Each structure stands twice: as structure tokens, then as C-alpha cells.
Amino acid sequence: MGRIKQIISFVFVLCLFACGRNKHQDEMSSNGNINEVSIFISDVLWNGEVGDSLRKKLAAPVEGLPQEEPLFTLNQYHEQTFDGSLKRGRNIIVIDQKAKREYSFTRNNYCAPQNVVTITGKSIDDMLELINMHADEVIRKFKQTEIEENQQRNEKLGLLPQTRFNGQYGIEIKIPSTYGYAVENDSFLWLKKDIPSGNTNILIYRVPYTVIERNKTILSNIIAMRDSIGSAYIHGQEQGTYMVTEEAYSPYLFMTSFKDRRAFEMRGNWEMENDFMNGPFINYAIRDDANSSYLIIEGFIYSPSSPKRDLVIELESIIKSIRFI
């Protein structure tokens, strides 16, 4: 009987320790919606040239979306309110007019993950110059933090087993268990998640080098590849309907690096041939020399009349979780 009491007491202590640790972690965690930025700045500066410059940079339209949506949702607070729970925002910018001209970027000052940018200047011109000088860097770091935050949220939801991705494509990829297989065969995977306004989707497949690199016409080659995949697999409810790359707007194409591998990133809109469905997509063609091919992974969204910016970031976070094994 004494032994049982000891075990019960030990388990109770462990539970208390775990609860206390989880509570401490919650208190130290940042908060805020995805793609949200808190800006602490006086009303005078916010309503003038400094505020205009911040909005122009941080609330610029996201490339590749059918409707105009800002890079970040900007929430302005008076600089004197920078305290309490507001200090736990994930992305914070503090702007103040002081004698010293200074830019600083710090990580995890008050919680984690967190980015805190501080810009001070004696004059409006000082502050404008610092904003213009560092805006691209700030945007890049904020976006990376939002992708990592999404990845952590996905892991908390639970992930799909890795066996198929390991064996079929030689990768690990963190796809939430909320996704199910719409099509699965030896050469193609289509995973779909239903959302209240429609669905989000992930496609994974391989193509030979020549499909992407033929005649060095990369943009048209990737469009032709996407359209052939849409014709083969992504069909609408009516006969003769299938997904193609929207012709009205030319997609954005970037050469980039993906986990030290050459890659092409394309963002644009898809539409359903002979139908009215459409939405944004993000496509990565990653050169995989070990398998003499390109690994193609694409995310696309069907969510008519609803905001899509945060859904694109969710798909991008899944794609960028890939690790080659």
C-alpha cells in the first residue's frame, strides 16, 4: 500500500511540474494572428510621411493573388502603450523621434518567437531613410518568422505519416493530418484539406530535367507542365473541365535556392477550363540531381470571395518544411 502511495505521489508531482512548465511556456510565447504587425508610433508620425512609408512597404499588395491583399496587417498603437500584453506581439516595430538616428533588430526580447524593430531619428528624413534602407530585410525576417510559426502550429495539429513521402520521393514534409489524399499513385500525390470557404491543396510529383529546362524557356515550360498535370488529374465537377494556368495574368517566376538546391518558384492564378472556378497557386520546381529530375511541389487554393493571403502562407510553410533524406 505504501508503494502505491509513493507512485501516486510521484505521478502527481510530475503532473504539477508539467502543468507549471506548460503555463510558463504559454506566458513566454508570443501572440497575434498570422501576418500581423504591431507598430508603436505617435499619431502625428503615423498620419504623415513616416506612416505612409511604412504602409507602402509593409502593406504592399501580395504578388500572385486574384484580389489585392496586403503583405501584413498593420495595427498602430501609440508609443506610450508599449507595455503589458502588447509586448508579446510576434512582430513589433517601434518608431520614435529622438536625437539619436538608429536602427536595431532584436529577437525574442520579451517572448518567443518575436521580432522587435526599433527606428529612431532626429528628423522625419532620418526615419524615412532608415525605413527605406531596412524595409526589405524586415519584410524577409517577418515572413520567415510567420512561416516558422505556421510550421509549429501544423506540428501541434499532428502530421501525416512520413512513410509514403520517404519511400516515393525521398523527402520528409510536415503536412498536417487535416489533409487527406484526393489522388495517390506511383507518380503523383494530391492532398486536399476542406475549409469553410473551399479547400487548400498540395501536389507532389517528379519530372525529367528537360520538362523544365527545354530550350531555356522556363516560364512557358512550367506553365505547360502545370496544364498537363491539371488536364490529367485536377478536374471539375462537369465533364471537360480541368485546371490550367490563368492566361489573363502572367505568373511571377523567380530563380531561387531551396535547401541549397537550385529551384524555380512560380506564383500566379489557376482557373478551371470551361468553368468559372479559380484561385492562387504557388509552385516550386526543385532540381534533384540525386534522382536526375525536378521535384515539383505545388500548393493551390479554392476559396472564392474569401481572403487568401494567410492560406498561401500556410501552403508555403508546408512546402518549405521539406527535407531531403
C-alpha positions in Angstrom: 0.0 0.0 0.0 2.9 2.4 0.9 4.5 1.6 -2.5 1.3 2.6 -4.3 1.0 5.9 -2.4 4.6 6.7 -3.4 3.9 6.0 -7.1 0.7 8.2 -6.9 2.6 11.0 -5.2 5.4 10.8 -7.8 2.9 11.0 -10.7 1.1 13.9 -9.0 4.4 15.8 -8.7 5.2 15.1 -12.4 1.8 16.5 -13.4 2.3 19.6 -11.3 5.7 20.1 -12.9 4.4 19.6 -16.4 1.5 21.9 -15.9 3.8 24.6 -14.4 6.2 24.2 -17.3 3.4 24.5 -19.9 2.0 27.5 -18.1 5.4 29.1 -18.1 5.8 28.4 -21.8 2.4 29.9 -22.6 3.4 33.0 -20.7 6.6 33.3 -22.7 5.0 32.6 -26.1 4.3 35.5 -28.5 0.8 36.1 -29.6 -1.1 37.6 -32.6 -2.6 36.5 -35.8 -0.5 35.3 -38.8 0.9 38.2 -40.8 0.1 40.7 -38.1 2.5 43.6 -37.3 2.2 45.9 -34.3 3.5 49.4 -34.9 4.1 51.7 -31.9 4.2 55.2 -33.2 2.7 58.6 -32.4 -0.5 59.6 -34.3 1.4 62.6 -35.8 4.1 60.3 -37.4 1.6 57.6 -38.4 -0.6 60.1 -40.2 2.3 61.7 -42.0 5.1 60.7 -44.3 6.6 58.1 -41.9 3.3 56.2 -41.7 2.8 56.5 -45.5 6.3 54.9 -46.0 5.5 52.1 -43.6 2.2 51.3 -45.3 3.8 51.5 -48.7 6.5 48.9 -47.7 4.7 46.6 -45.3 1.2 46.7 -46.7 2.1 46.5 -50.4 -0.1 44.0 -52.4 0.9 40.4 -52.2 2.1 39.2 -55.6 0.1 36.5 -57.3 -3.3 36.9 -55.6 -6.5 37.4 -57.6 -7.7 40.1 -55.2 -5.4 42.8 -53.7 -4.3 41.9 -50.1 -1.5 43.5 -48.1 1.7 41.8 -47.1 0.9 42.3 -43.5 -2.0 43.5 -41.4 -0.7 46.7 -39.6 -2.0 47.6 -36.2 -1.0 51.1 -35.0 -0.6 51.8 -31.3 0.5 55.0 -29.5 4.1 54.6 -28.4 3.2 55.1 -24.8 1.1 51.9 -24.8 4.1 49.7 -25.5 3.6 47.6 -22.3 1.8 44.6 -20.9 0.3 42.1 -23.3 1.2 44.3 -26.3 4.8 43.5 -25.7 4.1 39.9 -26.6 3.3 40.6 -30.2 5.3 38.4 -32.6 6.3 41.2 -35.0 6.8 44.7 -33.5 8.0 48.0 -34.9 8.8 50.9 -32.6 9.2 54.3 -34.2 10.2 57.4 -32.2 11.6 60.8 -32.9 14.7 61.2 -30.8 18.1 62.9 -31.0 19.8 59.7 -32.0 19.5 58.3 -35.5 19.4 54.5 -35.0 18.0 51.2 -36.4 18.0 48.0 -34.3 16.6 44.5 -34.8 16.4 42.1 -31.9 15.0 38.6 -31.5 12.9 37.2 -28.6 13.2 40.3 -26.4 10.0 39.8 -24.4 8.8 36.4 -25.6 9.4 33.9 -28.4 9.3 33.8 -31.3 9.4 37.6 -31.6 11.0 40.3 -33.8 11.4 43.8 -32.5 12.5 46.6 -34.9 13.3 50.0 -33.4 13.8 53.1 -35.6 14.6 56.5 -34.1 15.7 59.7 -35.8 16.0 63.4 -35.1 14.1 64.3 -38.2 11.4 62.8 -40.5 14.1 62.4 -43.2 16.2 60.3 -40.8 13.4 57.9 -40.1 12.3 57.7 -43.8 15.9 56.9 -44.8 16.1 54.1 -42.2 12.8 52.7 -43.2 13.8 52.6 -46.9 17.2 51.2 -46.1 15.9 48.3 -44.0 12.4 47.6 -45.2 13.3 44.6 -47.4 15.3 43.0 -44.6 12.5 43.5 -42.1 9.9 42.0 -44.5 12.1 39.0 -45.1 12.6 38.3 -41.4 8.9 38.8 -40.6 7.9 36.4 -43.4 10.3 33.8 -42.2 9.0 34.0 -38.7 5.4 33.6 -39.9 6.4 30.5 -41.9 8.1 29.0 -38.8 5.1 29.9 -36.7 2.8 28.1 -39.2 5.1 25.1 -39.2 4.9 24.9 -35.4 1.1 25.2 -35.5 1.0 22.4 -38.0 3.0 20.2 -35.8 0.7 20.8 -32.9 -2.3 19.7 -35.1 -0.5 16.4 -35.8 1.2 15.5 -39.1 0.6 12.8 -41.7 2.9 9.8 -41.5 6.1 10.2 -43.4 6.4 6.6 -44.9 4.9 7.4 -48.3 6.9 10.7 -48.7 10.1 8.9 -47.6 9.7 6.0 -49.9 8.2 7.6 -53.0 10.1 10.9 -53.1 13.0 10.7 -50.6 11.7 13.6 -48.6 10.2 14.5 -45.2 7.4 17.0 -45.4 5.3 18.3 -42.5 1.7 18.1 -43.8 -1.0 18.5 -41.2 -3.2 15.4 -40.6 -6.2 17.6 -41.6 -5.2 16.9 -45.2 -6.4 13.7 -46.9 -5.4 12.0 -50.2 -7.5 13.0 -53.1 -5.3 11.1 -55.7 -2.4 8.8 -54.9 -0.4 6.7 -57.3 3.2 5.8 -58.0 3.9 9.1 -59.8 1.6 11.7 -58.3 0.1 12.7 -55.0 -2.7 15.2 -54.5 -3.6 16.1 -50.9 -6.6 18.2 -50.0 -8.0 19.9 -46.9 -11.6 21.2 -46.8 -12.1 24.6 -45.2 -15.3 26.6 -44.7 -14.8 28.6 -47.8 -13.5 25.9 -50.1 -10.2 23.9 -49.9 -6.4 24.0 -49.9 -4.3 21.6 -51.8 -0.8 20.1 -52.1 0.5 18.4 -55.3 3.8 16.4 -55.3 5.4 14.8 -58.4 8.6 14.5 -60.4 9.5 15.4 -63.9 12.7 15.0 -66.0 15.1 17.9 -66.4 14.0 18.5 -69.9 10.4 19.3 -68.9 11.7 22.4 -67.1 14.9 23.3 -68.9 14.0 22.6 -72.6 15.1 25.5 -74.8 15.7 27.5 -71.6 12.1 28.8 -71.8 11.5 28.1 -68.1 8.3 30.1 -67.7 6.4 28.6 -70.6 7.8 25.1 -69.8 6.4 25.2 -66.2 3.1 26.6 -67.4 2.8 23.7 -69.9 3.8 21.2 -67.2 1.1 22.5 -64.8 -1.5 22.5 -67.5 -0.7 18.9 -68.5 -1.0 17.8 -64.8 -4.3 19.7 -64.5 -5.7 18.0 -67.6 -4.6 14.6 -66.3 -5.7 14.9 -62.6 -7.4 18.1 -61.5 -10.9 18.0 -62.9 -14.0 20.0 -62.1 -17.5 18.5 -61.5 -18.5 18.9 -65.1 -17.1 16.8 -67.9 -14.4 18.6 -69.9 -13.3 20.9 -67.0 -9.7 20.8 -65.7 -7.2 23.1 -64.1 -5.0 25.4 -66.2 -2.7 28.4 -65.6 -4.8 31.6 -65.9 -3.8 33.4 -69.1 -5.1 36.8 -68.2 -2.2 37.4 -65.7 1.3 36.2 -66.4 2.7 34.3 -63.3 5.6 35.6 -61.4 8.7 33.4 -61.8 11.8 33.6 -59.6 15.1 31.6 -59.6 15.9 30.7 -56.0 17.7 28.3 -53.7 15.8 25.6 -51.8 17.8 23.9 -49.1 21.0 24.6 -51.1 19.4 23.2 -54.3 18.6 25.2 -57.4 14.9 25.9 -57.8 12.3 27.9 -59.6 9.4 29.5 -57.7 6.3 30.4 -59.6 3.2 32.3 -58.2 0.1 33.0 -60.1 -3.5 32.1 -60.6 -5.2 29.0 -61.9 -8.6 28.7 -63.5 -10.8 25.8 -64.5 -11.1 25.3 -68.2 -14.7 25.5 -69.3 -15.8 26.6 -65.8 -15.6 29.7 -63.5 -13.5 28.3 -60.7 -10.1 29.9 -60.0 -7.6 30.8 -57.3 -4.0 31.4 -56.5 -1.1 28.8 -56.6 2.5 28.6 -55.5 4.7 26.2 -57.4 8.3 25.1 -56.6 10.4 23.1 -59.1 13.4 21.9 -57.1 16.4 20.4 -59.0 17.2 17.0 -57.5 20.4 15.8 -59.1 20.4 12.6 -57.0 17.3 11.5 -58.9 18.1 13.3 -62.2 14.8 15.1 -62.0 12.9 18.1 -60.7 10.8 17.6 -57.6 7.6 19.6 -58.1 5.5 20.6 -55.1 2.6 23.0 -55.5 0.0 24.5 -53.3 -3.2 25.9 -54.7 -6.4 27.3 -53.1 -10.0 27.4 -54.0 -11.7 29.9 -51.7 -14.0 32.2 -53.7 -14.7 35.6 -52.2 -12.5 35.0 -49.1 -9.0 36.3 -48.2 -6.3 34.1 -49.4 -3.0 35.7 -48.1 -2.8 33.6 -44.9 -3.8 30.4 -46.8 -0.9 30.9 -49.2 1.5 31.4 -46.2 0.1 28.1 -44.7 0.9 26.3 -48.0 4.3 27.9 -48.3 5.1 26.8 -44.7 4.3 23.2 -45.7 6.3 23.3 -48.8 9.3 24.9 -47.0 9.2 22.1 -44.4 10.6 19.7 -47.0 13.8 17.9 -46.0 15.6 15.7 -48.5 16.8 12.4 -46.9 
